[in-house]
Amino acid sequence: MAKEIDTEKVIRQHAEMETFFSGGFTVKGKTNQAQQVDSAAMEKKQSQLDEIAAEVHKCRRCGLGETRTNAVPGEGSCDARIAFVGEAPGADEDAQGRPFVGRAGKLLDKIINAMGLKREDVFICNILKCRPPDNRDPRPDEIGQCLPYLQRQLEIIEPEIIVALGAHAARTLLENTKSIGQLRGQFYEYYPGLGKMPIKLMATYHPAYLLRNYSKDNRLRVWEDMKKVLDELNLPIPER
C-alpha cells in the first residue's frame, strides 16, 4: 500500500512539475525567445537602413550630389506598416537632411496624426535623396540613379502599404504616366524585387499640392484615401 502511495505521489509531483513548466516558464521562455528574435531582426533592419543612409550621404552618382547641402535618405520606423514616399527634398529638407520638415512636412504630420499615428510609427522618404535645384522636377537619369536606394529600403522595411505622395512618386513606383487624379483613391501593387511579395500602394495628393490648392474637396479626397489605408490595415479610423 505504501509503495502505491509513493508511486501516486511521484506521478502527482511529475504532473505538477509539467504543469508548472508548461504553464509558466516554458511559455514565458518562448515569449522571451520570440522577443529576442524580433529584437535581433529589428537591429538587423536598422543596421541595413543605416548602411544605405551612409551610402546616400557619400553618393555622387548624378549631378545632384554636387549641388545639394545635405542628402536626405529618409527616416522613421524600420518596421513601419506604412511608408510615405514623396518626390524629392525641398529647401528645408536639404538644409536639415530630413524628409518632409517644411510646410508640406508639417501638413503631412497633421495627416499622420489624424490617422491616429505618429511620425515615428511610419517611414518617410522620397524618390530622390537630394534636392533638385530650384525644386525643379526630377529628371529621368536622376531617378534611374537614385531609385535603387529606395527600392532597397522598401525591401528591408517590408511595409504593408506604400502611400505615394503626388504624381512623380506614384508614376515612378507604378511605372505609368497617369495623372494623380486618375491614380488616387484605389490600391495598386508595387513589386519590391524578385521573389518578394507585392506591396499595396495607395496614391494620393502631395501635401505641397494641398497647400497650393487647399480646398475642402481636396482635403476630403486625401482623408478618404487615408481611411482606405487604415481600413486595409484593420486600424481604427479616428472620428473627425
ZAGUVO-195808 format. One record per residue: residue in one letter; x, y, z of N, C-alpha, C in turn. Coordinates in steps of 0.2 Angstrom, whole numbers, plus 2048, in hexadecimal, padded with zeros to 3 digits. Each point is the difference from the previous one (the first is absolute). Layout:
REM residues N
aXYZXYZXYZ
...
REM end
This chain:
REM residues 240
m8047FA8007FC806800804806800
a8068008048048068018038017F9
k8027FA7FD8048017F97FB8037FB
e7F97FF8007FC8037FC7FF807801
i8008028067FF8078028068047FE
d8067FD8018068037FD8008017F9
t7FE7FB7FC7FF8017F97FB8057FE
e7FB8008037FB8067FF803807801
k8048008058038068028058037FB
v8047FB7FD8058017FB7FC8027FA
i7FA7FD7FE7FD8027FA7FD807801
r7FD8018067FD807801805805800
q8067FF8038058058008038017F8
h8007FB7FD8028007F97FB8047FC
a7FA7FF8017FB8047FC800807802
e8018028078008068028068047FD
m8067FC8008068037FD7FF8027F8
e7FC7FB7FD7FF8027F97FB8067FF
t7FB8008047FC806800803806801
f8058008058038068028058027FA
f8037FC7FD8058027FB7FC8027F9
s7FB7FC7FF7FC8017FA7FC806800
g7FD8018067FC806801803806802
g8078008028038068038068017FC
f8067FD8028068027FD8017FE7F9
t7FD7FA7FE8017FE7F97FC8057FB
v7FA8028027FD8057FB803807801
k8028028068048068008068007FD
g8047FA8008067FF7FC7FF8017F9
k7FB7FE7FD7FE8007F97FF8087FE
t7FD8038057FE8077FF807804800
n8047FF8048068038018057FF7FA
q7FF7F97FD8047FF7FB7FE8037F9
a7F98018007FD8037FA802807800
q8008038068028078018078017FE
q8047FC8028078007FE8018007F9
v7FC7FB7FC8018007F97FD8067FD
d7FB8038027FD8067FE805806801
s8038008058058058028068007FB
a8027FA7FF8067FE7FC7FE8027F9
a7FA7FF7FE7FE8017F97FF8087FF
m7FE8038057FF8078008078047FF
e8057FD8048078038008037FF7F9
k7FE7FA7FD8037FF7FA7FD8057FB
k7FA8008007FC8057FB803807801
q8018028068028078018078017FE
s8047FB8018078007FE8018007F8
q7FB7FD7FD8008007F87FE8077FE
l7FB8038037FE8067FE805805802
d8048008058058048028068007FA
e8017FA7FE8057FF7FB7FE8037F9
i7FA8007FE7FD8037FB801808800
a7FE8028068008078028088037FF
a8047FC8028078028008028007F8
e7FE7FB7FC8018007F97FD8077FD
v7FA8018027FD8067FD804807801
h8028008078048068018078017FC
k8027FA7FE8078007FC7FE8017F9
c7FA7FF7FE7FE7FF7F98028067FB
r8037FE7FA8018057FB7FE7FD7F9
r7FB7FC8007FE7FD7FA7FD8047FB
c7FD8068027FE8057FB802807803
g7FE8057FC8038078017FD803807
l7FA7FD8027FD802806805800806
g8047FB8008057FF805805806801
e8008047FB8058058007FC807802
t7FA8007FF7FC8068027FC800806
r7FF7FA8037FD800806804803806
t7FC8018068038028068017FA804
n7FA7FC8018007FA8037FC7FB7FC
a8027F98007FC7FB7FE7FA7FF805
v7FB7FD7FD7FA7FF8047FE7F87FF
p8037FC8047FF7F87FF7F97FE802
g7FD8038057F97FF8028017FE808
e7FA7FF8038007FF8077FA7FD802
g8007FD8067FA7FD8038017F9803
s7FB7FC8018007F98028037FB7FB
c8057FC8028027FB7FC7FB7FA7FF
d7FB8008047FB7FB8007F98037FE
a8008067FD7FA8047FF7FB7FC7FB
r7FA8008027FA7FD7FC7FF8047FA
i8018078007FF8057FB8068037FE
a8028017FA8058047FD7FD8067FC
f8028068027FE8067FC8068017FB
v7FE8017FA8058017FB7FF8067FC
g8048068007FF8067FD8048007F9
e8018067FE8038017FA808801801
a801806803807801801800805806
p8068018038018058067FF8077FD
g7FE8058057FF8077FE806803804
a7FF8078008068048038007FF807
d7FB7FF8048007FE8078047FA802
e7FE7FB7FB8027F98018088007FE
d8028047FB8078007FE804803806
a7FD8058038048038058007FC807
q7FB7FC8018007FC8068027F97FF
g8007FD7FA8027F97FF7FA7FB802
r7FA8038017FA7FC8027FB8017FB
p7FC7FB7FF7FA8007FB7FA804803
f7FD8037FC7F9803802800804807
v8048058008018058067FE8077FF
g7FE8017F97FE8077FF7F8801801
r7FD8047FC7F98018017FC7FA7FE
a8027FD7FA7FD7FA7FE8017FA805
g8068008038017FB8057FC801806
k7FF8068027FB8028067F97FD7FE
l7FE8017FA7F97FE7FE8007F8800
l8067FD7FE8007F98007FF7FD807
d8048038057FF7FF8077F9800802
k7FD8057FE7F88018027FC7FA7FD
i8027FE7FA7FC7FA7FD8027FA804
i8067FF8018027FA8047FD800807
n8008058037FD8018077F87FF800
a7FD8027FA7F97FF7FF7FE7F97FF
m8057FC7FE7FF7F97FF8017FC807
g8018048058027FC8068077FE801
l8048027FC8077FE800805806802
k8067FE8018058058018067FF7FA
r8038057FF8068007FB8047FA801
e8027FF8068057FA8027FD7F97FE
d7F98007FF7FD7FA7FF8017FE7F9
v8018047FB8007FF7F98078017FD
f8017FF7FA8078027FD7FE8057FA
i8048058007FF8067FC8068017FB
c8008007FA8058017FC7FE8037F9
n8058007FB7FE8037F98037FC7FB
i7FE8017FA8037FC7FA8078027FF
l801807800807803800802801807
k8077FF802803801806803807801
c8008047FA8038068007FC8057FD
r8008068027FC8067FD8028027F9
p7FB8007FB8028037FA800807800
p8048037FD8018088007F98037FF
d7FF8058047F98047FF7FA7FB801
n8017FB8037FA7FB8007FD7FE7FA
r8048007FB7FE7FE7F97FE7F8800
d7FC7FE7FB7FE7F98008067FB7FF
p8007FA8038057FB8008017FF7F8
r8067FF7FE8027FD7F98007F9800
p7FF7FD7FA8007F98008067FD802
d8068037FE8077FD802801800807
e7FD8058038018018087FC7FB803
i7FA7FF7FE7FC7FA8038037FA7FF
g8037FE7FA8037FA7FE8067FE805
q8038068028067FF8047FE7FF807
c7FB8038027FE8018077FB7FB803
l7FC7FD7FB7FB7FC8028027F9803
p8067FD7FF8027FA803800801808
y8028068028008018077F97FF803
l7FB8037FD7FA7FF8037FD7F97FF
q8027FD7FB7FE7F97FF8027FC805
r8078018028037FC8057FD801807
q7FE8078017FD8018077F97FD800
l7FC8007FB7FA7FD8008007F8801
e8057FD7FD8027F98018017FE807
i8048058048027FE8077FA802804
i7FD8057FF7FA8028057FA7FB7FF
e7FF7FF7FA7FA7FB7FE7F9803803
p7FF8077FE7FA8038037FA7FC7FD
e7FA8008037FA7FD7FD7FD8047FB
i8018078017FD8057FB8058057FF
i8018027F98038067FE7FB8067FF
v8018058027FC8067FE8058057FC
a7FE8007F98048047FC7FD807800
l8048058027FE8078008018037FA
g7FB8017FC8018047FA8017FC7FA
a8008037FA8007FD7F98077FD7FF
h8058038028077FE7FE8017F9804
a7FF8008068017FA8047FB7FA7FE
a7FA8027FE7FC7FA7FE8027FE7F9
r8018047FC8027FE7F98067FC800
t8058028048077FD8007FF7F9803
l7FC7FF8067FF7F98037FC7FC7FC
l7FB8037FC7FB7FC7FD8027FF7F8
e8058047FE8038007F97FA8017FB
n7FD8068017FB8027FC8008077FF
t7FC8037FC8008077FF7F9803801
k7FC7FD8047F9803802801806804
s7FB8048008008068057FE7FD807
i8028048057FE7FF8077F97FF801
g7FC8047FC7F98008017FD7F97FE
q8037FD7FB7FE7FA7FD8027FA805
l8068018038037FB8047FD7FF807
r7FF8068037FE8008077FA7FC802
g7FF7FE8067FA7FE8027FF7F8800
q8057FD7FD7FF7F87FF8077FD801
f8007FA8028067FC8018037FD7FA
y8078018008047FC7FA8057FC804
e8047FC7FC8057FC8028078027FE
y8048018058078027FE8047FA802
y8057FE7FB8047FA801807802802
p8027FF8068068028038067FC7FD
g8007FA7FE8057FD7FD7FF7F97FE
l8047FC7FD7FF7FA7FE7FF7FB806
g7FA7FC7FF7FF7FC8067FC803806
k7FF8067FF7FD8048067F98017FF
m7FC7FF8057F98018007FE8077FE
p7FB8027FC7FE8077FE7FE803806
i8018078007FE8048057FA8057FE
k7FB8008047FA8057FD802807800
l7FE8037FB8028077FF7FA805800
m7FF8058037FB8058008038077FE
a7FE8027FA8028077FE7FB805803
t8038068027FC8058028048077FE
y7FC8068018038067FF806801804
h8058047FE8068028047FE805804
p8028018077FF8058048018077FD
a8058017FC8028067FD7FA8027FB
y7FD7FB7FD7FB8027FB7FA802804
l7FF7FD8067FA802804801807803
l8068028018028078027FE8057FB
r8027FE7FA7FF8057FA7F88007FE
n7FD7FA8017F97FF7FE7FC7FE806
y8008048057FD7FE8067F8801800
s7FD7FB7FF7F88008007FD7FA804
k7FA8018027FD7FB8048007FA7FC
d7FE8007F98007FA7FC8067FC800
n8068047FF8067FD7FF8027FD807
r7FF8038058017FE8077FC7F9801
l7FA8007FF7FC7FA8018027FA7FB
r8038027FA8027FA7FC8067FD803
v8058048038067FD8037FD7FC806
w7FC8038047FD7FC8067FD7FA7FE
e7FC8007FB7FD7F97FD8057FB7FF
d8068037FC8057FB7FF8037FD806
m8018048058037FE8067FC7FB804
k7F98018007FC7FC8038007F97FD
k8018007F98017F97FD8067FD802
v8058038018077FE8037FF7FD807
l7FC8038047FF7FE8077FC7FA800
d7FB8007FC7FB7FA7FF8047FA7FE
e8048017FB8047FA7FD8047FD806
l8038048048047FE8067FC7FE806
n7FA8007FF7FB7FF806802804806
l8018067FF8018058057FA804801
p7FF8038067FA8048018008067FC
i7FB8037FE8008067FC7FD805805
p8058058027FE8058057FA8047FD
e7FC8038057FA8047FE8038077FF
r7FD8047FB8038067FF7FA805800
REM end
